[in-house]
Amino acid sequence: LYTDNGFWDTWRAVFPFFALMYPERDSEIMQGLVNTYKESGWLPEWASPGHRDVMIGSNSANLIADAYLNGVRGFDVETLYEAMVKNATTSQGRPVDKKGKIVGAVGREGVEYYNRLGYVPYDVGINENAARTLEYATADFSISRLAAALGKTEDAKLYATRAQNYRKLYDTQSGWMRGRNKDGSWSTPFSPYKWGDAFTEGNALHYSWSVMQDVQGLADLMGGREAFVKRLDSIFTTPPIFDDSYYGQTIHEIREMQIVDMGQYAHGNQPIQHMTYLYDWAGAPWKTQYHVRDVMKKLYSPAPDGYPGDEDNGQTSAWYVFSALGFYPVTPAVGQYAIGSPLFQTVKLTMPGGKILTIEAANNGPGNVYIQSASFNGTPHDKPWLTRAALQQGGTLRFVMGPTPNTAWG
């Protein structure tokens, strides 16, 4: 049994790093989840070591599917699939704490509404409902991917459809995700700067990017590539104004957003950490390269205050480790990594099985953050993503860096 880990944080980069570099350890963790399910009847979302009522979502699905789809074996995947489907089917019978209160972070709070309406309503007494909807949709994508891999065709179709539920919360008038009432009307009043309420430790500007499973679909909703890029840019140019009335105080995540002074970009918390990589889907990978290096430069340092917020079970560190290597796992369970901007001139990684992956970045330096060209084992590479299968085979991934964007690359 592995414990003391919050999957709301760590499914994003920590567990993908385990799957890529340490599959044997990841397998042990997965078998630990099997044991937890067999003993308690539910998957943990924040084990410490029992079920803890912290955060939201159904993110155990993401790290389980991501492990299996990336070749991790040696655990009872059928039992974990059963547990994932249970999470996505019922909220009844969940564990209770010492006071007899349901541990709401286990399973999916409001799942019956979600499965019937396609979203968790704003007006039924379930807090942070829009965030739950968006996270459940991502988890459904992961279930769909695992179902397909296990030959469960009908399940795969069902959960692939549910993975599109993010569309139910997109408000075309404001251009942001927002809470929706049971009758289909939008929750009012609406401020995209309001933290909490329909969202979790963030606002609409942060959570509207929580569509890791269908970035292209989100870009289309927002008006296509050009409009999508402008919307991404607006996160950095909009002042760090906020509404903290839901909390009744300025929580530290809000204060950290103000202190780092990068507009509405709140890297000190997890919901938006992948957002800098989304330019790769919109034909503007040089903007990903700029912002990723800017975040590494400004928000990390080898000092007592070297993180821009909570380290959060390794997630804030894992973001840096992946980004420093030059790529990041945006979408779960697909075995692909969005390319950013490598920090070092040379890195050597011993991949599972002993093969060596060398990452070179010629001409790299503080001012040379833009990729001019790339090749993998001598073959030109002009796509802004890499695959797990290729990386684990080892070889040489070579970037040539420069001081100005090469808008033709990627």
GUTOR-641677 format. One record per residue (C-alpha): residue number from 1; residue in one letter; x, y, z. Coordinates in nm, 4 decimals. Example, Ala and Ser with C-alpha at 12.3 -4.5 7.8 and 13.67 -1.06 7.14 Angstrom:
BEGIN
@n 1; res a; px 1.2300; py -0.4500; pz 0.7800
@n 2; res s; px 1.3670; py -0.1060; pz 0.7140
***
This chain:
BEGIN
@n 1; res l; px 0.0000; py 0.0000; pz 0.0000
@n 2; res y; px 0.1322; py 0.3414; pz -0.1019
@n 3; res t; px -0.0255; py 0.6333; pz 0.0767
@n 4; res d; px -0.0149; py 1.0068; pz 0.1512
@n 5; res n; px -0.0777; py 1.1188; pz -0.2034
@n 6; res g; px -0.3420; py 1.3481; pz -0.3489
@n 7; res f; px -0.4367; py 1.2451; pz -0.7001
@n 8; res w; px -0.6008; py 1.5819; pz -0.7759
@n 9; res d; px -0.2454; py 1.7117; pz -0.7870
@n 10; res t; px -0.0339; py 1.4214; pz -0.8989
@n 11; res w; px -0.2248; py 1.2647; pz -1.1880
@n 12; res r; px -0.1094; py 1.5512; pz -1.4072
@n 13; res a; px 0.2686; py 1.4960; pz -1.4150
@n 14; res v; px 0.3929; py 1.2876; pz -1.1202
@n 15; res f; px 0.2270; py 0.9642; pz -1.2236
@n 16; res p; px 0.3003; py 1.0136; pz -1.5939
@n 17; res f; px 0.6663; py 1.0475; pz -1.4936
@n 18; res f; px 0.6447; py 0.7211; pz -1.2993
@n 19; res a; px 0.4882; py 0.5505; pz -1.6016
@n 20; res l; px 0.7610; py 0.6806; pz -1.8325
@n 21; res m; px 1.0666; py 0.6279; pz -1.6131
@n 22; res y; px 0.9754; py 0.3900; pz -1.3283
@n 23; res p; px 0.7051; py 0.1486; pz -1.4528
@n 24; res e; px 0.7920; py -0.1191; pz -1.1946
@n 25; res r; px 0.7292; py 0.1232; pz -0.9092
@n 26; res d; px 0.4151; py 0.2487; pz -1.0807
@n 27; res s; px 0.2946; py -0.1110; pz -1.1032
@n 28; res e; px 0.3387; py -0.1519; pz -0.7279
@n 29; res i; px 0.1354; py 0.1629; pz -0.6669
@n 30; res m; px -0.1394; py 0.0354; pz -0.8956
@n 31; res q; px -0.1537; py -0.2935; pz -0.7070
@n 32; res g; px -0.1795; py -0.0900; pz -0.3885
@n 33; res l; px -0.4901; py 0.0732; pz -0.5347
@n 34; res v; px -0.6285; py -0.2750; pz -0.5994
@n 35; res n; px -0.5760; py -0.3587; pz -0.2339
@n 36; res t; px -0.7456; py -0.0384; pz -0.1210
@n 37; res y; px -1.0463; py -0.1089; pz -0.3398
@n 38; res k; px -1.0747; py -0.4671; pz -0.2174
@n 39; res e; px -1.0526; py -0.3599; pz 0.1462
@n 40; res s; px -1.2711; py -0.0477; pz 0.1378
@n 41; res g; px -1.4905; py -0.0887; pz -0.1690
@n 42; res w; px -1.3662; py 0.2364; pz -0.3242
@n 43; res l; px -1.0620; py 0.3821; pz -0.4937
@n 44; res p; px -0.8732; py 0.6429; pz -0.2948
@n 45; res e; px -0.8463; py 0.9978; pz -0.4233
@n 46; res w; px -0.6364; py 1.1237; pz -0.1325
@n 47; res a; px -0.5134; py 0.8309; pz 0.0743
@n 48; res s; px -0.3573; py 0.9187; pz 0.4088
@n 49; res p; px -0.3692; py 0.6191; pz 0.4599
@n 50; res g; px -0.7475; py 0.5903; pz 0.4845
@n 51; res h; px -0.9935; py 0.7811; pz 0.2694
@n 52; res r; px -0.9564; py 1.1543; pz 0.3284
@n 53; res d; px -1.2166; py 1.4166; pz 0.2405
@n 54; res v; px -0.9875; py 1.6480; pz 0.0440
@n 55; res m; px -1.0352; py 1.8007; pz -0.3024
@n 56; res i; px -1.2672; py 1.6810; pz -0.5784
@n 57; res g; px -1.2695; py 1.4787; pz -0.8969
@n 58; res s; px -1.2264; py 1.1167; pz -0.9942
@n 59; res n; px -0.8626; py 1.1423; pz -1.0862
@n 60; res s; px -0.7651; py 0.7891; pz -0.9863
@n 61; res a; px -0.9073; py 0.6956; pz -1.3271
@n 62; res n; px -0.6500; py 0.9101; pz -1.5022
@n 63; res l; px -0.3428; py 0.7646; pz -1.3380
@n 64; res i; px -0.4675; py 0.4043; pz -1.3691
@n 65; res a; px -0.5509; py 0.4346; pz -1.7386
@n 66; res d; px -0.2341; py 0.6308; pz -1.8063
@n 67; res a; px -0.0257; py 0.3582; pz -1.6460
@n 68; res y; px -0.1843; py 0.0749; pz -1.8426
@n 69; res l; px -0.1945; py 0.2578; pz -2.1759
@n 70; res n; px 0.1735; py 0.3418; pz -2.1324
@n 71; res g; px 0.2736; py -0.0201; pz -2.0908
@n 72; res v; px 0.2756; py -0.0608; pz -1.7126
@n 73; res r; px 0.1780; py -0.4170; pz -1.6211
@n 74; res g; px 0.1913; py -0.6513; pz -1.3207
@n 75; res f; px -0.1294; py -0.5370; pz -1.1502
@n 76; res d; px -0.4922; py -0.6458; pz -1.1527
@n 77; res v; px -0.6230; py -0.4067; pz -1.4168
@n 78; res e; px -0.9652; py -0.5716; pz -1.4387
@n 79; res t; px -1.0320; py -0.5039; pz -1.0709
@n 80; res l; px -0.9216; py -0.1440; pz -1.1115
@n 81; res y; px -1.1433; py -0.1074; pz -1.4168
@n 82; res e; px -1.4357; py -0.2342; pz -1.2102
@n 83; res a; px -1.3513; py 0.0254; pz -0.9445
@n 84; res m; px -1.3313; py 0.3050; pz -1.2023
@n 85; res v; px -1.6729; py 0.2152; pz -1.3421
@n 86; res k; px -1.8179; py 0.2048; pz -0.9904
@n 87; res n; px -1.6903; py 0.5595; pz -0.9316
@n 88; res a; px -1.8578; py 0.6671; pz -1.2546
@n 89; res t; px -2.1873; py 0.4954; pz -1.1808
@n 90; res t; px -2.3032; py 0.5558; pz -0.8234
@n 91; res s; px -2.2411; py 0.7779; pz -0.5225
@n 92; res q; px -2.4187; py 0.5375; pz -0.2862
@n 93; res g; px -2.2383; py 0.3453; pz -0.0155
@n 94; res r; px -1.9330; py 0.5643; pz 0.0049
@n 95; res p; px -1.7203; py 0.5535; pz 0.3218
@n 96; res v; px -1.8025; py 0.7732; pz 0.6191
@n 97; res d; px -1.5766; py 0.9482; pz 0.8667
@n 98; res k; px -1.5748; py 0.9089; pz 1.2457
@n 99; res k; px -1.8709; py 1.1437; pz 1.2735
@n 100; res g; px -2.0744; py 0.9446; pz 1.0243
@n 101; res k; px -2.0381; py 1.2001; pz 0.7462
@n 102; res i; px -1.9906; py 1.0764; pz 0.3907
@n 103; res v; px -1.6366; py 1.1239; pz 0.2624
@n 104; res g; px -1.7405; py 1.3317; pz -0.0376
@n 105; res a; px -1.3999; py 1.3246; pz -0.2048
@n 106; res v; px -1.4352; py 0.9506; pz -0.2641
@n 107; res g; px -1.6191; py 0.8432; pz -0.5779
@n 108; res r; px -1.8001; py 1.1193; pz -0.7655
@n 109; res e; px -2.0172; py 1.3622; pz -0.5744
@n 110; res g; px -2.3223; py 1.4335; pz -0.7890
@n 111; res v; px -2.2533; py 1.1543; pz -1.0368
@n 112; res e; px -2.6234; py 1.0774; pz -1.0795
@n 113; res y; px -2.6856; py 1.4345; pz -1.1969
@n 114; res y; px -2.3770; py 1.4200; pz -1.4153
@n 115; res n; px -2.4828; py 1.0995; pz -1.5885
@n 116; res r; px -2.8383; py 1.2239; pz -1.6430
@n 117; res l; px -2.7764; py 1.5880; pz -1.7413
@n 118; res g; px -2.4166; py 1.5797; pz -1.8595
@n 119; res y; px -2.3060; py 1.8122; pz -1.5782
@n 120; res v; px -2.3274; py 1.8605; pz -1.2024
@n 121; res p; px -2.5776; py 2.1445; pz -1.1502
@n 122; res y; px -2.4902; py 2.4655; pz -0.9724
@n 123; res d; px -2.8148; py 2.4847; pz -0.7752
@n 124; res v; px -2.8441; py 2.1421; pz -0.6105
@n 125; res g; px -2.6214; py 2.2035; pz -0.3086
@n 126; res i; px -2.3017; py 2.0509; pz -0.4492
@n 127; res n; px -2.0118; py 2.2931; pz -0.4289
@n 128; res e; px -1.7470; py 2.3438; pz -0.6990
@n 129; res n; px -1.9825; py 2.1804; pz -0.9474
@n 130; res a; px -1.8309; py 2.3099; pz -1.2720
@n 131; res a; px -1.4877; py 2.1896; pz -1.1675
@n 132; res r; px -1.6349; py 1.8494; pz -1.0854
@n 133; res t; px -1.8013; py 1.8279; pz -1.4264
@n 134; res l; px -1.4806; py 1.9125; pz -1.6094
@n 135; res e; px -1.2745; py 1.6680; pz -1.4070
@n 136; res y; px -1.5309; py 1.3890; pz -1.4438
@n 137; res a; px -1.5245; py 1.4390; pz -1.8211
@n 138; res t; px -1.1472; py 1.3994; pz -1.8275
@n 139; res a; px -1.1762; py 1.0873; pz -1.6129
@n 140; res d; px -1.4397; py 0.9509; pz -1.8521
@n 141; res f; px -1.1930; py 0.9938; pz -2.1366
@n 142; res s; px -0.9425; py 0.7864; pz -1.9409
@n 143; res i; px -1.2031; py 0.5180; pz -1.8723
@n 144; res s; px -1.2867; py 0.5118; pz -2.2426
@n 145; res r; px -0.9234; py 0.4640; pz -2.3369
@n 146; res l; px -0.8775; py 0.1813; pz -2.0872
@n 147; res a; px -1.2055; py 0.0183; pz -2.1887
@n 148; res a; px -1.0943; py 0.0139; pz -2.5519
@n 149; res a; px -0.7597; py -0.1387; pz -2.4561
@n 150; res l; px -0.9387; py -0.4116; pz -2.2600
@n 151; res g; px -1.1777; py -0.4888; pz -2.5456
@n 152; res k; px -1.4839; py -0.3386; pz -2.3766
@n 153; res t; px -1.6169; py -0.1720; pz -2.6908
@n 154; res e; px -1.9554; py -0.0536; pz -2.5690
@n 155; res d; px -1.8094; py 0.0944; pz -2.2518
@n 156; res a; px -1.5470; py 0.2709; pz -2.4598
@n 157; res k; px -1.8188; py 0.4359; pz -2.6691
@n 158; res l; px -2.0236; py 0.5368; pz -2.3640
@n 159; res y; px -1.7373; py 0.7021; pz -2.1803
@n 160; res a; px -1.5985; py 0.8657; pz -2.4934
@n 161; res t; px -1.9369; py 1.0339; pz -2.5302
@n 162; res r; px -1.9361; py 1.1434; pz -2.1669
@n 163; res a; px -1.5856; py 1.2823; pz -2.2104
@n 164; res q; px -1.7479; py 1.5490; pz -2.4277
@n 165; res n; px -1.9590; py 1.6757; pz -2.1364
@n 166; res y; px -1.7243; py 1.9709; pz -2.0967
@n 167; res r; px -1.9184; py 2.1265; pz -2.3834
@n 168; res k; px -2.2255; py 2.1572; pz -2.1585
@n 169; res l; px -2.0479; py 2.4229; pz -1.9500
@n 170; res y; px -1.9023; py 2.6399; pz -2.2262
@n 171; res d; px -2.0790; py 2.9746; pz -2.2407
@n 172; res t; px -2.0410; py 3.1192; pz -2.5898
@n 173; res q; px -2.1348; py 3.4667; pz -2.4724
@n 174; res s; px -1.8610; py 3.5041; pz -2.2114
@n 175; res g; px -1.6209; py 3.2612; pz -2.3771
@n 176; res w; px -1.5573; py 3.0781; pz -2.0492
@n 177; res m; px -1.6745; py 2.7713; pz -1.8629
@n 178; res r; px -1.9347; py 2.8488; pz -1.5973
@n 179; res g; px -2.1803; py 2.6879; pz -1.3611
@n 180; res r; px -2.5139; py 2.5715; pz -1.4964
@n 181; res n; px -2.8409; py 2.5200; pz -1.3113
@n 182; res k; px -3.0474; py 2.2025; pz -1.3096
@n 183; res d; px -3.2976; py 2.3499; pz -1.5564
@n 184; res g; px -3.0207; py 2.4315; pz -1.8056
@n 185; res s; px -2.9984; py 2.8033; pz -1.7322
@n 186; res w; px -2.6663; py 2.9628; pz -1.6439
@n 187; res s; px -2.5877; py 3.0450; pz -1.2829
@n 188; res t; px -2.6021; py 3.4173; pz -1.2140
@n 189; res p; px -2.4442; py 3.6524; pz -1.1387
@n 190; res f; px -2.1282; py 3.5408; pz -1.3152
@n 191; res s; px -1.7789; py 3.6822; pz -1.2759
@n 192; res p; px -1.4916; py 3.4992; pz -1.4473
@n 193; res y; px -1.2655; py 3.6316; pz -1.1709
@n 194; res k; px -1.4558; py 3.4660; pz -0.8857
@n 195; res w; px -1.2495; py 3.1992; pz -0.7160
@n 196; res g; px -1.4192; py 2.8899; pz -0.5777
@n 197; res d; px -1.7990; py 2.8757; pz -0.6017
@n 198; res a; px -1.8399; py 2.6680; pz -0.9204
@n 199; res f; px -1.4658; py 2.5997; pz -0.9315
@n 200; res t; px -1.1961; py 2.4567; pz -0.7050
@n 201; res e; px -0.9150; py 2.6844; pz -0.5901
@n 202; res g; px -0.9380; py 2.8790; pz -0.9119
@n 203; res n; px -1.1729; py 3.0758; pz -1.1351
@n 204; res a; px -1.3258; py 3.0416; pz -1.4812
@n 205; res l; px -1.0074; py 3.1724; pz -1.6452
@n 206; res h; px -0.8152; py 2.8858; pz -1.4900
@n 207; res y; px -1.0621; py 2.6007; pz -1.5273
@n 208; res s; px -1.1723; py 2.6754; pz -1.8823
@n 209; res w; px -0.8546; py 2.5004; pz -1.9992
@n 210; res s; px -0.9370; py 2.1773; pz -1.8124
@n 211; res v; px -1.0174; py 1.9902; pz -2.1311
@n 212; res m; px -0.6941; py 1.7951; pz -2.1574
@n 213; res q; px -0.8797; py 1.5138; pz -2.3351
@n 214; res d; px -0.9919; py 1.7254; pz -2.6304
@n 215; res v; px -0.7819; py 2.0387; pz -2.6730
@n 216; res q; px -0.8750; py 2.0626; pz -3.0402
@n 217; res g; px -1.2435; py 2.0495; pz -2.9499
@n 218; res l; px -1.1954; py 2.3283; pz -2.6978
@n 219; res a; px -1.0111; py 2.5372; pz -2.9551
@n 220; res d; px -1.2987; py 2.4903; pz -3.1977
@n 221; res l; px -1.5489; py 2.5977; pz -2.9303
@n 222; res m; px -1.3470; py 2.9129; pz -2.8722
@n 223; res g; px -1.3559; py 3.0043; pz -3.2399
@n 224; res g; px -1.0632; py 2.8215; pz -3.3984
@n 225; res r; px -0.6880; py 2.8540; pz -3.3838
@n 226; res e; px -0.6490; py 3.2293; pz -3.4000
@n 227; res a; px -0.9189; py 3.2978; pz -3.1427
@n 228; res f; px -0.7828; py 3.0198; pz -2.9214
@n 229; res v; px -0.4342; py 3.1740; pz -2.9239
@n 230; res k; px -0.5769; py 3.5148; pz -2.8372
@n 231; res r; px -0.7721; py 3.3641; pz -2.5509
@n 232; res l; px -0.4570; py 3.1924; pz -2.4224
@n 233; res d; px -0.2648; py 3.5193; pz -2.4529
@n 234; res s; px -0.5319; py 3.6972; pz -2.2495
@n 235; res i; px -0.4456; py 3.4909; pz -1.9425
@n 236; res f; px -0.1063; py 3.6614; pz -1.9286
@n 237; res t; px -0.2291; py 4.0107; pz -2.0170
@n 238; res t; px -0.5337; py 4.0292; pz -1.7887
@n 239; res p; px -0.4389; py 4.1854; pz -1.4523
@n 240; res p; px -0.4476; py 3.9498; pz -1.1492
@n 241; res i; px -0.7789; py 4.0852; pz -1.0237
@n 242; res f; px -0.9970; py 3.8492; pz -0.8226
@n 243; res d; px -1.3177; py 3.7970; pz -0.6275
@n 244; res d; px -1.2604; py 3.6006; pz -0.3069
@n 245; res s; px -1.6133; py 3.6339; pz -0.1668
@n 246; res y; px -1.6736; py 3.2571; pz -0.1797
@n 247; res y; px -1.3974; py 3.2057; pz 0.0748
@n 248; res g; px -1.4489; py 3.5207; pz 0.2768
@n 249; res q; px -1.0749; py 3.5769; pz 0.2709
@n 250; res t; px -0.7869; py 3.5897; pz 0.0264
@n 251; res i; px -0.6596; py 3.2321; pz 0.0171
@n 252; res h; px -0.2900; py 3.1777; pz -0.0381
@n 253; res e; px -0.3395; py 3.0547; pz -0.3961
@n 254; res i; px -0.4877; py 3.3931; pz -0.4864
@n 255; res r; px -0.2065; py 3.5806; pz -0.3169
@n 256; res e; px 0.0502; py 3.3685; pz -0.4996
@n 257; res m; px -0.1095; py 3.4565; pz -0.8339
@n 258; res q; px -0.0725; py 3.8240; pz -0.7450
@n 259; res i; px 0.2865; py 3.7909; pz -0.6298
@n 260; res v; px 0.4178; py 3.6117; pz -0.9400
@n 261; res d; px 0.2687; py 3.8934; pz -1.1509
@n 262; res m; px 0.1956; py 3.6933; pz -1.4652
@n 263; res g; px -0.1589; py 3.8164; pz -1.5144
@n 264; res q; px -0.4209; py 3.5523; pz -1.4381
@n 265; res y; px -0.1686; py 3.2707; pz -1.4760
@n 266; res a; px -0.1680; py 3.0974; pz -1.1358
@n 267; res h; px 0.1112; py 2.8413; pz -1.1555
@n 268; res g; px 0.1065; py 2.8018; pz -0.7781
@n 269; res n; px -0.1924; py 2.5704; pz -0.8167
@n 270; res q; px -0.2605; py 2.2772; pz -1.0451
@n 271; res p; px -0.5633; py 2.3555; pz -1.2666
@n 272; res i; px -0.3745; py 2.5846; pz -1.5052
@n 273; res q; px -0.0242; py 2.4365; pz -1.5032
@n 274; res h; px -0.0704; py 2.2601; pz -1.8382
@n 275; res m; px -0.2102; py 2.5688; pz -2.0100
@n 276; res t; px 0.1233; py 2.6995; pz -2.1396
@n 277; res y; px 0.1500; py 2.3886; pz -2.3579
@n 278; res l; px -0.1845; py 2.4363; pz -2.5318
@n 279; res y; px -0.0361; py 2.6689; pz -2.7949
@n 280; res d; px 0.1059; py 2.3492; pz -2.9486
@n 281; res w; px -0.2463; py 2.2546; pz -3.0590
@n 282; res a; px -0.3067; py 2.5931; pz -3.2186
@n 283; res g; px -0.0106; py 2.6187; pz -3.4531
@n 284; res a; px 0.1849; py 2.8510; pz -3.2229
@n 285; res p; px 0.4380; py 2.6252; pz -3.0447
@n 286; res w; px 0.6850; py 2.9140; pz -3.0158
@n 287; res k; px 0.4485; py 3.0700; pz -2.7625
@n 288; res t; px 0.4613; py 2.7517; pz -2.5567
@n 289; res q; px 0.8400; py 2.7681; pz -2.5787
@n 290; res y; px 0.8471; py 3.1282; pz -2.4559
@n 291; res h; px 0.6038; py 3.0861; pz -2.1674
@n 292; res v; px 0.7420; py 2.7545; pz -2.0415
@n 293; res r; px 1.0943; py 2.8947; pz -2.0186
@n 294; res d; px 0.9605; py 3.2147; pz -1.8638
@n 295; res v; px 0.7828; py 3.0157; pz -1.5912
@n 296; res m; px 1.0932; py 2.8082; pz -1.5195
@n 297; res k; px 1.3062; py 3.1208; pz -1.4979
@n 298; res k; px 1.0768; py 3.3348; pz -1.2861
@n 299; res l; px 0.8925; py 3.0927; pz -1.0636
@n 300; res y; px 1.1538; py 2.8347; pz -0.9626
@n 301; res s; px 1.4847; py 2.8770; pz -0.7815
@n 302; res p; px 1.7160; py 2.6792; pz -0.5489
@n 303; res a; px 1.6090; py 2.8828; pz -0.2467
@n 304; res p; px 1.3788; py 2.8340; pz 0.0542
@n 305; res d; px 1.1009; py 3.0079; pz -0.1383
@n 306; res g; px 1.1929; py 2.8405; pz -0.4664
@n 307; res y; px 0.8409; py 2.7240; pz -0.5484
@n 308; res p; px 0.5591; py 2.9565; pz -0.6595
@n 309; res g; px 0.3156; py 2.7917; pz -0.4177
@n 310; res d; px 0.2544; py 2.4516; pz -0.2624
@n 311; res e; px 0.4809; py 2.1782; pz -0.3928
@n 312; res d; px 0.1729; py 1.9555; pz -0.3749
@n 313; res n; px 0.2873; py 1.5950; pz -0.3482
@n 314; res g; px 0.5523; py 1.6401; pz -0.6159
@n 315; res q; px 0.3307; py 1.7893; pz -0.8873
@n 316; res t; px 0.4909; py 2.1338; pz -0.8979
@n 317; res s; px 0.8315; py 1.9651; pz -0.9128
@n 318; res a; px 0.7208; py 1.7164; pz -1.1774
@n 319; res w; px 0.6008; py 2.0034; pz -1.3961
@n 320; res y; px 0.9519; py 2.1467; pz -1.3769
@n 321; res v; px 1.1272; py 1.8147; pz -1.4400
@n 322; res f; px 0.9241; py 1.7426; pz -1.7521
@n 323; res s; px 0.9495; py 2.1012; pz -1.8733
@n 324; res a; px 1.3251; py 2.1137; pz -1.8206
@n 325; res l; px 1.3553; py 1.7994; pz -2.0340
@n 326; res g; px 1.1562; py 1.9757; pz -2.3051
@n 327; res f; px 0.8155; py 1.8070; pz -2.3045
@n 328; res y; px 0.5035; py 1.7608; pz -2.0895
@n 329; res p; px 0.2125; py 1.5093; pz -2.0610
@n 330; res v; px -0.1019; py 1.7165; pz -2.1216
@n 331; res t; px -0.3487; py 1.4430; pz -2.2204
@n 332; res p; px -0.3782; py 1.1293; pz -2.0058
@n 333; res a; px -0.3685; py 0.7764; pz -2.1451
@n 334; res v; px -0.2462; py 0.8584; pz -2.4967
@n 335; res g; px 0.1295; py 0.8205; pz -2.4553
@n 336; res q; px 0.2119; py 1.1596; pz -2.6031
@n 337; res y; px 0.3979; py 1.4631; pz -2.4720
@n 338; res a; px 0.3654; py 1.8224; pz -2.5885
@n 339; res i; px 0.7023; py 1.9780; pz -2.6714
@n 340; res g; px 0.8114; py 2.2900; pz -2.4846
@n 341; res s; px 1.1624; py 2.4335; pz -2.4568
@n 342; res p; px 1.4433; py 2.2195; pz -2.3098
@n 343; res l; px 1.6395; py 2.3909; pz -2.0346
@n 344; res f; px 1.9742; py 2.2084; pz -2.0613
@n 345; res q; px 2.2271; py 2.1640; pz -2.3386
@n 346; res t; px 2.2550; py 1.7900; pz -2.2766
@n 347; res v; px 2.0571; py 1.5418; pz -2.0684
@n 348; res k; px 2.0998; py 1.1646; pz -2.0562
@n 349; res l; px 1.8176; py 0.9459; pz -1.9274
@n 350; res t; px 1.8391; py 0.5730; pz -1.8608
@n 351; res m; px 1.5027; py 0.4481; pz -1.9787
@n 352; res p; px 1.3304; py 0.1328; pz -1.8506
@n 353; res g; px 1.5202; py -0.1641; pz -1.9887
@n 354; res g; px 1.8500; py 0.0233; pz -1.9845
@n 355; res k; px 1.8386; py 0.2125; pz -2.3147
@n 356; res i; px 1.9843; py 0.5638; pz -2.3083
@n 357; res l; px 1.7899; py 0.8647; pz -2.4271
@n 358; res t; px 2.0076; py 1.1681; pz -2.4936
@n 359; res i; px 1.8409; py 1.5075; pz -2.5261
@n 360; res e; px 2.0592; py 1.7717; pz -2.6853
@n 361; res a; px 1.9782; py 2.1404; pz -2.7256
@n 362; res a; px 2.2446; py 2.3067; pz -2.9399
@n 363; res n; px 2.2964; py 2.6808; pz -2.8839
@n 364; res n; px 2.0770; py 2.6651; pz -2.5746
@n 365; res g; px 2.0951; py 2.9516; pz -2.3270
@n 366; res p; px 1.8840; py 3.2032; pz -2.1350
@n 367; res g; px 1.8182; py 3.4037; pz -2.4508
@n 368; res n; px 1.7850; py 3.1123; pz -2.6903
@n 369; res v; px 1.4529; py 2.9617; pz -2.5859
@n 370; res y; px 1.3005; py 2.9021; pz -2.9312
@n 371; res i; px 1.3274; py 2.5762; pz -3.1250
@n 372; res q; px 1.4725; py 2.6308; pz -3.4706
@n 373; res s; px 1.4683; py 2.2641; pz -3.5702
@n 374; res a; px 1.4508; py 1.9198; pz -3.4169
@n 375; res s; px 1.5506; py 1.5659; pz -3.5071
@n 376; res f; px 1.5157; py 1.2241; pz -3.3467
@n 377; res n; px 1.7861; py 0.9699; pz -3.4243
@n 378; res g; px 1.8878; py 1.1774; pz -3.7235
@n 379; res t; px 1.5408; py 1.2049; pz -3.8729
@n 380; res p; px 1.3874; py 1.5544; pz -3.8884
@n 381; res h; px 1.1080; py 1.5976; pz -3.6356
@n 382; res d; px 0.8622; py 1.8737; pz -3.7191
@n 383; res k; px 0.5707; py 1.7877; pz -3.4898
@n 384; res p; px 0.5231; py 1.9595; pz -3.1515
@n 385; res w; px 0.4809; py 1.6298; pz -2.9698
@n 386; res l; px 0.6708; py 1.3117; pz -2.8855
@n 387; res t; px 0.5542; py 0.9599; pz -2.8036
@n 388; res r; px 0.6323; py 0.7486; pz -2.5019
@n 389; res a; px 0.7103; py 0.4496; pz -2.7209
@n 390; res a; px 0.9759; py 0.6409; pz -2.9148
@n 391; res l; px 1.1370; py 0.7926; pz -2.6059
@n 392; res q; px 1.1641; py 0.4586; pz -2.4264
@n 393; res q; px 1.3508; py 0.3142; pz -2.7261
@n 394; res g; px 1.6307; py 0.5572; pz -2.6523
@n 395; res g; px 1.8517; py 0.7363; pz -2.8999
@n 396; res t; px 1.9199; py 1.1053; pz -2.9526
@n 397; res l; px 1.6587; py 1.3780; pz -2.9501
@n 398; res r; px 1.8276; py 1.6907; pz -3.0802
@n 399; res f; px 1.6988; py 2.0465; pz -3.0772
@n 400; res v; px 1.8653; py 2.3510; pz -3.2274
@n 401; res m; px 1.7728; py 2.6620; pz -3.0301
@n 402; res g; px 1.7729; py 3.0294; pz -3.1203
@n 403; res p; px 1.6766; py 3.3782; pz -2.9956
@n 404; res t; px 1.3770; py 3.4311; pz -3.2255
@n 405; res p; px 1.0753; py 3.2133; pz -3.2993
@n 406; res n; px 1.0834; py 2.9819; pz -3.5996
@n 407; res t; px 0.7143; py 3.0027; pz -3.6821
@n 408; res a; px 0.7538; py 2.7385; pz -3.9535
@n 409; res w; px 0.8522; py 2.4665; pz -3.7028
@n 410; res g; px 0.5770; py 2.2578; pz -3.5454
***
